[in-house]
Amino acid sequence: MKHVPQITVEEAARLVKDGDTLLQGGFGMTGNPVHLMHALAELDTKNLTFIGNNTGEPGLGGGRLLRNGQLKKMIGSFFTSNPDAVKAAQSGAVAYELLPQGTLAEAIRAGGAGIGGFYTPTAAGTLIANGQETKVIDGVEQVFVKAIRGNVAFIRAWRADTAGNLTYRMTEQNFNKAMATAADLVIAEVEEIVPVGQIAPEHIHTPGCYVDYLVQATLTPADLGLSVSVSAGRKVDEARLNMAKRALAELSPGDVVNLGIGIPTLVADLITPEHGIILHTENGMLGIGPSPTDGGGAMNYPVNAGKIPVTALPGSSYFDSADSFGMIRGKHIDVAIMGGLEVDEAANLANWAVPGKPLLGVGGAMDLASGAKKLIITLTHTNPDGSSKIVPSCTLPLTASGVVDMVITDLAVFDYSGGQLTLLELMPGATLDEVRSKTSASFIERL
């Protein structure tokens, strides 16, 4: 049986060379090889290309390398979670490349599988696809994405045996499982190393043939950043709560549902076991339950896509980000409820970028918008200046084209019956005249 060398974090960090491409597992700080990253931050290794979902948090994980000036480029899907990454991109101090979260996960999986690239419908017709090769396959425009590999991968697992077989805990698979396959040198930081035979074969997530070195490092609450605990309850205004209740009314028992950030997250607070709804989160979980009542955080609980600790309902399952987005693109998600900045007469959605600001945080929005069987958008009817968010044609950068099925605002509910924007009902306290005056898009009425 293979025996994988066990080394220190300092020894592991010295294996990364100037100019290397470094893959870093984790979703936020969950499943993040933070001890390896911090050991690397103690060295003068520089000109690194960093690849990860996001660049840690300020001073944590990849965020520490960023502050040290060790990164020349960031490749990821959601840099806006780290203000330091935003500043570095805005100033031009660090080059960056933004990929939809599912595209990033699949590109890494392809790299690890020896596949040169793939076509995906995600991002077709958007700014992210500008300059990329496209092809129409079965009538659907798709974008070519080159596979991703790295020189070194730092990953985090919960348990390893001396042969390098790895087991991940709860939602800590995220990007780790694919990254373990996609680098020339793979170093796994783990909580515990046990003798061969103590991990049952059916519990091994990453076979030892992928792993070159093991590092034992104990996780502490300080390593988990914003996911360390559950924040106190939030106050919700009545209009937003009404929108969440109306969205919930569109769900049926047995539906697999993904909830975006903002107003859609309120729907989760309203779901009871009697609804029979199965919540999905793109970082790798089906069967999400409510937030823990004991105030515990990511040391003891899985996290959702908002990096918030949640509970697991009976029958829940965990998987990695590549599998999660395969569910989305493969049309296995019945309903996605997302926020929006603009929706137009042609069912186009804009919800990820504002002109004049860096394009730094697409996350999983593009994958979900084009992949869910049904897409419900919740948003306030107007902007703070009173201008309509339901417009003739989107002026903001598109998330996806022709994908919206229903729009729920604080004033009204619309769908696209017969291919035309249609007013279905008024929300509590709203009047028809108010909706007409505050909607710049043309619509028909079916009240």
Summary of the structure (lengths in Angstrom):
residues: 447
radius of gyration: 22.3
end to end distance: 70.2
largest distance: 75.2
contacts: 1613
relative contact order: 0.12
helix: 25%
strand: 28%
